[in-house]
Amino acid sequence: MIDDAMMDEALALAARGRGATSPNPMVGAILTRGDRVVGRGFHARAGGPHAEVVALDEAGGAAYGATLYCTLEPCCHTGRTGPCVERIVRAGVRDVVVGVEDPDPRVSGAGIRYLHDQGITVTVGVRRRAATRLNEAFFTVKRRARPFVTMKAAVSLDGRIAAAPGRRTSMSGAAALGHAHAVRAEVDAIAVGSETVLVDDPLLTARGVARRRPLVRVLFDTRMRTPPSARVLTTCEEGPVVVITTEAAVDAWPMRAAALERAGAVIEALPARDPAAAMSRLVAYEVSDVLLEGGAVLQQAAWTAGVIDRVRLYVVPVVLGRTGVPWMRHGRFSFAALADCRTQCLGQDVLLEADVQRFD
């Protein structure tokens, strides 16, 4: 069908904004007259013109009587830019085909109703699942008031993440490392626990790839163990470093908290240890998706709290043995029981991905 084909093209356009539009969604738009495309557009960056406006500008007068294909319901409110529905009506668009309704409560069907009321024919739900999955992070923030969380780990064939407790263990090959940094270039935040900071002293930056937005680094540290000399605190120009802790920890170690703040960290003290509340707190930093990289205790807590949306494992062809640190030691975890399992060879390693949150 022509509607499916045009929506697929609009979705491909939308994906060109990946890594640059957050906290806004990725959106693509195409204008057609008969079998001719007269305008194309995508949302390239937060604060920039919306996809519909870009397509209408390209089409000019040819937009009159045209059909607009838009991956997400056009907005009807004024945010960083004006409402797209008014521009669509002024341009004389005759039909609008929408991939999926906007979950933002400021829109949530109101844009569609506005277009209907202005005499425009609106079709909703073309490629709905693909349109929703494209913006899974945006939908998660709007529906669950927290970011979309991907739990990532490199594991040995026997399910270990390190050769021994407290020992830094590099396992992944060059291809897997390149893939991991490419993912870092697209997400809003990377999160690790204090044990990872102490053992690995990571920079938590995207290296060897281009990144278009600041990267938020999140350190979960309820014992205030992060040293002010941690390497991640030398990279604050690339984005904020947020230490998630508890009010009790700050009260117990005020000098440690003050030293971290002097080193450039932002302290976020919660009433109690609560992975769900911690993730929700990150929305204030315009974080829509989080890459939860380690360690095992933090990931286990997040899994138990039900805040994991995707699991990504880089399986390395080594065996670390009984002295190795197990991944997901406690609780039941079955990768095969998750939805839409995917595999990819990355040099000597194998990438396994599966979804916890479903967007059917």
Disulfide bonds with the S-S distance in Angstrom:
none
